[in-house]
Amino acid sequence: MSDLAARLLRQQLSDLVPYESARRLGGDGEIWLNANENPYAHDYQLDDSRFGRYPEFQPPELIDRYAAYAGVNNKQLLATRGADEGIELLIRTFCEPQQDKVIICPPTYGMYAISARTNLVDVVNVPLDGDYQVDVDGVLANMDSVKLVFVCSPNNPTGHDMQPAKLRQLLEALKDQALVVVDEAYIEFSEQPSVLNWLGEFPNLVVLRTLSKAFALAGIRCGFTLANEAVIQQLAKVIAPYPVPEPVAQVAIQALSDDNLTAVANEVAGLNALRAEFAATMTGLTEVFPSSGNYVLFRVPDALACMQAMAQAGIILRNQSKQLTLQNCIRVTIGTEQEMARTTSALQAYFKEAV
Ligand SMILES: *Cc1c(COP(=O)(O)O)cnc(C)c1O
């Protein structure tokens, strides 16, 4: 009997390895710098009088506020259960299982491939080039049966912004052919402007955003998919009927108040200053990747040993060694000033021992 579920499982999923989220990986320690969260908590009020009713499909005030924040009109976005739901929704809406494909550009965020696989959609890997930039010619040479091209900017976990000229080239070449999904989960930390102001030019542009990173709301699961109305309308047909729970909408609306936007901008500036400081210190010790996100990737002599040494100091980081070209690379999320001070000295101690 015990193998019933295994026997019933969709055959194509038999060797699926689930996404190793920071929370699933777990770990012992009191300093959590492995999931690119913003460490600062904000206060929110909840009104429970509406919890007995189904929520709005797309809470109007939430949509209006995020549209204003992002500089789009309110027909050009869809609120989702995190940006992750946006990724899956795009695949479910546009890709025919066992027929269509998506392109991803590794090393990059892991959920594009997991969502494709769980929906029986093949993934074509077109690795980033030597400068960790999207390989436009490589993408264009591999467009057979491809409906979606996922590009992450700033890229997780390397930290690079994708050059606007390359994104433009891609969008232009694929204008009548495929959607280019630019994942801007970390755009608030970057100095490079969003590609959202290109929506008028490109019917095939889709942008993913989230409240999980800069807004310090990973726990509420709220993200946004932004695109021209024609794309949003198709996605709205496929998404669940109540994708934004009432408490999520209430918190997200408060998060998008003018006061909170100012607080977030100040936190981002502070985190970016800590990032610069951390990167400068690490550059004296080892290879450090430039970063436009709230995280920094660096290479160590032995990633497992370093992870263990850090865990012993109570600090949980993220080993990226399994990613293409990132052997012995570790990603650290920028935490509070105190967390960064402890992390920096623990890493300095590790390098003293290791080298
Ligand atoms: C964290 C992250 C997401 C997912 O964000 P959620 O809104 O929490 O689902 C999407 N893309 C990238 C690149 C991320 O790092």
The ligand as a Gaussian input file, in Angstrom:
#p B3LYP/6-31G(d) Opt

LIG

0 1
 C       12.834000      35.485000      -4.538000
 C       12.715000      35.473000      -6.012000
 C       11.480000      35.285000      -6.654000
 C       10.238000      34.858000      -5.943000
 O        9.671000      35.795000      -5.189000
 P        8.317000      35.515000      -4.417000
 O        7.538000      36.729000      -4.706000
 O        8.702000      35.383000      -2.983000
 O        7.674000      34.282000      -4.964000
 C       11.420000      35.402000      -8.029000
 N       12.527000      35.635000      -8.747000
 C       13.727000      35.782000      -8.168000
 C       14.908000      36.054000      -9.011000
 C       13.865000      35.683000      -6.793000
 O       15.065000      35.765000      -6.230000

